[in-house]
């Protein structure tokens, strides 16, 4: 190999070696950036809060109740006062057997023309209840009562006095319905209970009937319409901050008795008015709140698992990229060693050529 060719080869190898070193530096910088990204992802993993399932114990509490005749009372607060006395609040519950409650919904048939529509459930026509004073009801004539009876099977079994009594009772029905389900007019039909042989009223809100959608061909409502009846319902009211109460505990610290006094108009305790009630202890779980907490936990766990999967997927991508860069770096290292070996060989050729030239001109 001539001197010029050797020098050209040497310069080319030197440039290539520099390029390899530069590319290696670039790869190392990329691997450092990937390492920083990976570290950030791992920090994100460490910083994520692991969802904890709710404990039933957190939604379970000890409840103290006492009976007062037909009333069941649940203590809601006990605030200690001086002299070993307490200020007590409690929730009083009872069953009202004469209350308006929801009944099975019905398909209603609508016929006639506006404004004289007739509404029927099966073959039975619904009758609009009218609010009348007791005096007006007592003044109804036989003709008036006959018009009210119409072809109603139940009403036609009643004497005039019984019908007047029913109309007065319907005033109460209207009041109860409006208090619970809103103002407006209500329709009624009476159904004979096959077990008790008694006739029972079933009520419909006129506004619900008017707003329903009916089939043009059959006249039947396209969905069931709300219906109400007289039944039993648990009602409650809160009695707040009754002062000067005494509470007795057993040896375990559990409350066993409560003594509640009566107060006069000035707030002073009425002498010998105290009544002592035995307390019943039970544990109650707020199942609705627990279920809500469990649903929230399941949602949080789903989001947590999704976030973990996403971060792990990103880390896997980074690891794959780093592996490729590592392989490329090994290739460059091999190439650099080959270039260095060849540079050494070319350097020796150049050195021999130089020595030979100096001997020639020496």
Buried (B, 14 or more C-beta within 10 A) or exposed (E): BEBEEBBEBBEEBEEBBEEBEEBBEEBEEBBEEBEEBBEEBEEBEEEEEEBEEBEEEEBBEEBBBBEEEEBBBBBBEBEEEEEEBBBBBBBBBBEEEEBBEEBEEBBBBBEEEEEEBEBBBEEBBBBEBEEBEEEEBEEBEEEBBBEBBEEBBBBEEBEBEEBBEBBBEBBEBBEBBBEEBEEEBBBBBBBEEEEEEEBBBBBBBBBBBEEBEBEEEEBBBEEEBBBBBBBEBEEEEEEEEBBBBBBEEEEEEEBBBBBBBEEEEEEEBEEEEBEEBEBBEEEEEBEEEBEEBBEEBEEBBEEBEEEBEEBEEBBEEBEEBBEEBEEBBEEBEEBBEBBEEBBEBBEEBBEEBEEEEEEEEE
